[in-house]
Amino acid sequence: MSNKIDKSKIKEIANDLLFEIDNEQLKHLDLELPIIISSFNLLNKFNLKNVEPTDFPIKLNHHKLRIDQETEEK
């Protein structure tokens, strides 16, 4: 997979997402996106077939919410 996305595609994606992008931002993204894509391609090489998805990497045995207590209505 190519790590390069041309500037017209970046403009198209920004437009689809309702973002305004100026030439300076476009220049910056044109330099940075290949690095980001390359990093994701590297991650794709890991075999994660038997790994369960996680939404939070640390198990917590407590919660920070208070316990609701019934009160009498006035």
C-alpha positions in Angstrom: 0.0 0.0 0.0 1.3 3.4 -0.9 2.2 5.8 1.9 1.5 8.8 -0.3 -1.8 10.6 -0.6 -1.8 13.4 -3.1 -2.8 16.9 -2.3 -6.1 16.7 -4.3 -7.2 13.7 -2.3 -6.4 15.5 1.0 -8.5 18.5 -0.2 -11.3 16.1 -1.2 -11.3 14.4 2.2 -11.2 17.7 4.0 -14.1 18.9 1.9 -16.1 15.7 2.6 -15.6 16.2 6.3 -16.6 19.9 6.0 -13.1 21.1 7.0 -11.5 24.2 5.5 -7.9 23.6 4.8 -5.4 26.3 3.8 -2.2 25.9 1.7 0.0 25.8 4.8 -2.0 23.1 6.4 -2.1 21.2 3.2 1.7 21.4 2.9 2.0 20.1 6.5 -0.4 17.2 5.9 1.4 16.3 2.7 4.6 15.9 4.7 3.0 14.2 7.8 0.5 11.8 6.3 3.1 9.4 4.8 4.7 9.0 8.2 1.3 8.3 9.9 0.3 5.8 7.2 3.6 4.1 7.4 3.1 3.7 11.2 -0.3 2.2 10.7 1.1 -0.2 8.1 3.7 -1.3 10.6 0.9 -2.0 13.2 -1.0 -4.0 10.7 1.8 -6.5 10.6 1.0 -7.7 14.1 -1.0 -10.9 14.4 -3.9 -9.9 16.7 -6.2 -12.7 15.7 -6.6 -14.1 19.3 -6.4 -10.8 21.1 -9.6 -9.5 22.6 -10.4 -5.8 21.9 -10.2 -3.5 24.9 -11.7 -0.1 25.5 -9.5 0.7 28.6 -6.2 -1.0 29.2 -6.3 -0.9 33.0 -8.8 -2.9 35.0 -10.3 -0.8 37.8 -12.0 -2.5 40.7 -13.9 0.6 41.8 -16.0 3.3 40.2 -16.1 7.0 41.0 -19.9 7.4 40.8 -21.9 7.8 43.9 -24.5 5.2 44.9 -28.0 6.6 44.3 -30.1 6.8 47.4 -33.8 7.1 47.5 -35.2 10.2 49.1 -38.7 11.2 50.0 -40.3 13.7 47.7 -41.8 16.8 49.3 
